[in-house]
C-alpha cells in the first residue's frame, strides 16, 4: 500500500511539475502570496456569480453560498474551492443542502435533499476522470491563477447553476420529498434522542441503512414506499432519503419544521 501510494503521489507531483514548467515559461507575473488566492476568488466570483457570497474558509476549502427557499425551508447552495499552492492544483465541489449540518462534510452524496459532488465530474458527465482532467491546474503565479479561477467560475455558471435549479425544482415537485417533509413537519419527538438512536443503529449495522429498525424510520420509509408512480431508480433512494429527512428533523433547532403551503393538487395523480 505505501509503495502504491508513493507511486501515485509521484505521478501527481511529476505531472504538476511539468505543467508548472510550461505555465511559467509564459507567465512572468509575481508569485502568489499567502492570502492572495482568497482575494482573487472573491473578486472573480462577483461578475459570473453575483448571488454567491463568500462564507468561510475551512477544511482547506473556500466556501461561497447562495440562500434560497422551498416548502418554507431554507436551501443552502454551496460552491467550495480547494486550493493547493505546492501541488499546483485546484478543485471545485458543489452542493445543495436542506440540512446545513452537512455543509462542511465534504463527502460526495447523491442524496435527494443534500446532494454534493465534484464540478469536474458534472462537467464531464463522469464519476471517474484521468488525473490530468480531474483538477484545475495553476503555476503559483498571479496571472495564470486568475485565469484558472475564471475558468472555474465559468464552469460553475454553465454547469453548477443548472444543477442548483434542477435540484430546487426537484424538491418542489418530487412526491417523495414532499411527503417526507410533510411527515417530519408533523413529527413531535425528542430530537436529541432520535439522532442518537439513529446513529447508534447505523453504527451497529456496519453503516448499512437497511439495518435501521427505529420506529420512526420504519414508519416514514413505509409511507414513502407506499407512494405509487415512483420509478425504480428513485425507489432505491428511499432508505437514504428516510434517514436524511429524520436527520434534518433532528438537526433543526427552530422547533418543529413547518410547511407553509400544502398543495392539494400535488398528489392529484399520485395514489397514496
C-alpha positions as CSV (number, residue, x, y, z in Angstrom):
1,X,0.0,0.0,0.0
2,X,2.7,2.6,0.9
3,X,4.5,1.8,-2.4
4,X,1.4,2.2,-4.5
5,X,0.5,5.4,-2.6
6,X,4.0,6.9,-3.1
7,X,3.9,5.8,-6.7
8,X,0.6,7.7,-7.3
9,X,1.8,10.7,-5.4
10,X,5.0,10.6,-7.5
11,X,2.9,10.6,-10.7
12,X,0.9,13.5,-9.5
13,X,4.0,15.5,-8.5
14,X,5.7,14.9,-11.8
15,X,2.6,15.9,-13.7
16,X,2.1,19.1,-11.8
17,X,5.8,20.0,-12.1
18,X,5.7,19.6,-15.9
19,X,2.6,21.8,-16.0
20,X,4.2,24.4,-13.8
21,X,7.3,24.5,-16.1
22,X,5.1,25.0,-19.1
23,X,3.0,27.7,-17.4
24,X,6.0,29.6,-16.0
25,X,7.5,30.0,-19.5
26,X,4.5,32.1,-20.5
27,X,3.9,33.8,-17.1
28,X,6.3,36.3,-15.6
29,X,3.7,37.7,-13.1
30,X,4.5,37.7,-9.4
31,X,4.2,34.5,-7.3
32,X,1.1,34.2,-5.1
33,X,1.5,35.3,-1.5
34,X,-0.4,33.8,1.4
35,X,-4.0,35.0,1.4
36,X,-4.0,36.3,-2.2
37,X,-6.0,33.4,-3.5
38,X,-8.9,34.3,-1.3
39,X,-8.9,37.9,-2.7
40,X,-8.7,36.5,-6.3
41,X,-11.7,34.1,-5.6
42,X,-13.9,36.8,-4.0
43,X,-13.1,39.4,-6.7
44,X,-13.6,37.0,-9.6
45,X,-16.8,35.5,-8.4
46,X,-18.6,38.8,-8.3
47,X,-19.4,39.1,-12.0
48,X,-20.4,35.5,-13.0
49,X,-21.9,34.5,-9.7
50,X,-23.2,37.7,-8.0
51,X,-25.7,35.9,-5.8
52,X,-23.0,33.7,-4.2
53,X,-21.3,35.4,-1.3
54,X,-18.1,34.3,0.4
55,X,-19.0,32.3,3.5
56,X,-15.8,31.0,5.2
57,X,-12.6,29.0,4.8
58,X,-12.5,25.6,6.4
59,X,-11.2,22.1,5.7
60,X,-8.7,23.6,3.1
61,X,-11.7,25.0,1.1
62,X,-13.1,28.4,0.3
63,X,-16.9,28.4,0.6
64,X,-19.4,30.5,-1.3
65,X,-23.1,30.3,-0.6
66,X,-26.5,31.3,-2.0
67,X,-29.6,31.0,0.0
68,X,-33.0,30.1,-1.5
69,X,-36.1,28.5,-0.1
70,X,-38.6,25.8,-0.9
71,X,-41.5,24.4,1.0
72,X,-40.8,27.1,3.6
73,X,-37.4,25.6,4.2
74,X,-34.0,27.2,3.6
75,X,-31.9,25.7,0.8
76,X,-28.2,26.4,1.1
77,X,-26.3,26.2,-2.2
78,X,-22.6,25.8,-1.9
79,X,-19.6,26.3,-4.2
80,X,-16.4,25.2,-2.4
81,X,-12.9,25.7,-3.9
82,X,-10.0,23.7,-2.8
83,X,-6.6,25.2,-3.5
84,X,-3.1,23.7,-3.1
85,X,-0.2,26.1,-3.7
86,X,2.6,23.4,-3.5
87,X,0.8,20.9,-5.7
88,X,-0.4,23.4,-8.3
89,X,-3.9,22.2,-8.2
90,X,-7.4,23.5,-7.6
91,X,-10.7,21.6,-7.3
92,X,-14.4,22.6,-7.0
93,X,-17.3,20.9,-5.3
94,X,-20.9,22.0,-5.4
95,X,-23.8,21.0,-3.1
96,X,-27.4,21.9,-2.3
97,X,-28.4,21.3,1.3
98,X,-31.7,21.3,3.2
99,X,-29.6,20.3,6.2
100,X,-26.9,22.9,6.9
101,X,-25.2,20.5,9.3
102,X,-23.9,18.8,6.1
103,X,-22.3,21.9,4.5
104,X,-18.7,21.1,5.5
105,X,-18.9,17.3,5.4
106,X,-17.1,17.1,2.0
107,X,-18.4,13.6,1.3
108,X,-19.9,13.2,-2.2
109,X,-23.5,12.2,-2.0
110,X,-26.4,11.6,-4.3
111,X,-28.9,12.4,-1.5
112,X,-32.3,13.7,-2.8
113,X,-32.2,16.6,-0.3
114,X,-28.4,17.1,0.3
115,X,-26.6,16.3,-3.0
116,X,-22.9,17.1,-3.1
117,X,-20.4,16.4,-5.8
118,X,-17.5,17.4,-7.9
119,X,-17.9,20.1,-10.6
120,X,-15.4,18.3,-12.9
121,X,-17.4,15.1,-12.7
122,X,-20.6,17.1,-13.5
123,X,-18.9,18.9,-16.4
124,X,-17.6,15.7,-17.9
125,X,-20.7,13.6,-17.1
126,X,-18.5,11.0,-15.4
127,X,-17.8,9.8,-11.9
128,X,-14.1,8.9,-12.8
129,X,-11.6,11.0,-14.7
130,X,-7.9,10.6,-15.6
131,X,-5.7,12.6,-13.3
132,X,-4.8,15.2,-15.9
133,X,-8.6,16.1,-16.3
134,X,-9.6,15.7,-12.7
135,X,-8.3,19.0,-11.4
136,X,-7.7,22.6,-12.4
137,X,-4.0,23.4,-12.6
138,X,-2.1,26.6,-11.8
139,X,1.6,27.6,-11.6
140,X,1.5,29.5,-8.3
141,X,1.7,32.9,-10.2
142,X,-1.0,35.5,-10.2
143,X,-1.8,35.8,-13.9
144,X,-2.3,32.1,-14.5
145,X,-4.1,31.6,-11.2
146,X,-6.6,34.3,-12.1
147,X,-7.3,32.6,-15.5
148,X,-7.8,29.3,-13.8
149,X,-10.2,30.9,-11.3
150,X,-12.1,32.5,-14.1
151,X,-12.4,29.1,-15.8
152,X,-13.7,27.5,-12.6
153,X,-16.4,30.1,-12.1
154,X,-17.3,30.0,-15.8
155,X,-17.8,26.2,-15.4
156,X,-20.0,27.0,-12.3
157,X,-22.1,29.3,-14.4
158,X,-22.5,26.7,-17.1
159,X,-22.9,23.5,-15.1
160,X,-23.5,24.3,-11.4
161,X,-26.3,26.9,-11.8
162,X,-28.5,24.4,-13.9
163,X,-27.7,21.8,-11.3
164,X,-28.9,24.0,-8.5
165,X,-32.1,24.9,-10.4
166,X,-32.8,21.3,-11.2
167,X,-32.3,20.4,-7.5
168,X,-34.6,23.1,-6.3
169,X,-37.3,22.1,-8.8
170,X,-36.9,18.5,-7.7
171,X,-37.5,19.4,-4.1
172,X,-40.7,21.2,-5.1
173,X,-42.1,18.5,-7.3
174,X,-40.8,15.2,-6.0
175,X,-43.7,13.4,-4.2
176,X,-41.2,11.5,-2.0
177,X,-39.6,14.7,-0.8
178,X,-42.9,16.5,-0.4
179,X,-44.5,13.6,1.6
180,X,-41.4,13.2,3.7
181,X,-41.3,16.9,4.6
182,X,-44.9,16.8,5.5
183,X,-44.2,13.8,7.8
184,X,-41.4,15.5,9.7
185,X,-43.3,18.8,9.9
186,X,-45.9,16.9,12.0
187,X,-43.4,14.8,14.0
188,X,-43.1,15.5,17.7
189,X,-40.4,13.6,19.4
190,X,-37.2,14.2,21.2
191,X,-34.7,15.3,18.6
192,X,-31.5,14.5,20.5
193,X,-32.7,11.0,21.4
194,X,-33.8,10.4,17.8
195,X,-30.5,11.4,16.3
196,X,-28.6,9.3,18.9
197,X,-30.7,6.3,18.3
198,X,-30.3,6.5,14.5
199,X,-26.6,7.0,14.7
200,X,-26.2,4.0,17.1
201,X,-28.3,1.7,14.9
202,X,-26.4,2.8,11.8
203,X,-23.1,2.1,13.6
204,X,-24.1,-1.3,14.9
205,X,-25.4,-2.2,11.5
206,X,-21.9,-1.5,9.9
207,X,-23.4,1.7,8.5
208,X,-25.9,-0.2,6.4
209,X,-29.0,2.0,6.3
210,X,-31.3,-1.0,5.8
211,X,-30.3,-2.3,9.2
212,X,-32.1,0.6,11.0
213,X,-35.2,-0.6,12.9
214,X,-36.2,2.6,14.7
215,X,-40.0,3.0,14.7
216,X,-40.0,6.5,13.1
217,X,-37.6,5.3,10.5
218,X,-39.7,2.3,9.6
219,X,-42.9,4.3,9.6
220,X,-41.6,7.0,7.3
221,X,-39.9,4.6,5.0
222,X,-43.1,2.6,4.5
223,X,-45.0,5.8,4.0
224,X,-42.7,6.7,1.1
225,X,-42.6,3.2,-0.3
226,X,-46.4,3.2,-0.5
227,X,-46.4,6.1,-2.9
228,X,-47.2,4.9,-6.4
229,X,-45.9,6.2,-9.6
230,X,-42.3,6.4,-8.5
231,X,-39.7,4.9,-10.9
232,X,-37.4,2.1,-9.8
233,X,-34.3,4.1,-9.7
234,X,-35.8,6.7,-7.3
235,X,-37.2,4.0,-5.1
236,X,-33.7,2.8,-4.5
237,X,-33.0,6.1,-2.7
238,X,-35.9,5.8,-0.3
239,X,-33.9,4.3,2.6
240,X,-31.3,7.1,2.4
241,X,-33.9,9.7,1.9
242,X,-35.8,8.5,5.0
243,X,-32.6,8.8,7.1
244,X,-31.8,12.2,5.7
245,X,-35.3,13.5,6.5
246,X,-35.2,12.3,10.1
247,X,-31.6,13.7,10.4
248,X,-32.9,17.0,9.1
249,X,-35.7,17.0,11.7
250,X,-33.2,16.1,14.5
251,X,-30.7,18.8,13.4
252,X,-33.3,21.6,13.0
253,X,-33.1,23.9,16.1
254,X,-36.1,26.1,15.2
255,X,-38.8,24.0,16.6
256,X,-40.9,21.7,14.5
257,X,-40.5,22.1,10.8
258,X,-43.4,23.8,9.2
259,X,-44.6,23.6,5.6
260,X,-46.5,26.8,4.8
261,X,-48.5,25.6,1.8
262,X,-49.7,22.1,1.3
263,X,-50.9,21.9,-2.3
264,X,-53.8,19.6,-2.6
265,X,-53.3,19.2,-6.3
266,X,-49.7,18.0,-5.8
267,X,-50.9,14.4,-5.2
268,X,-53.8,14.6,-7.6
269,X,-52.3,12.0,-9.9
270,X,-50.4,10.2,-7.1
271,X,-52.2,7.4,-5.3
272,X,-51.0,7.1,-1.7
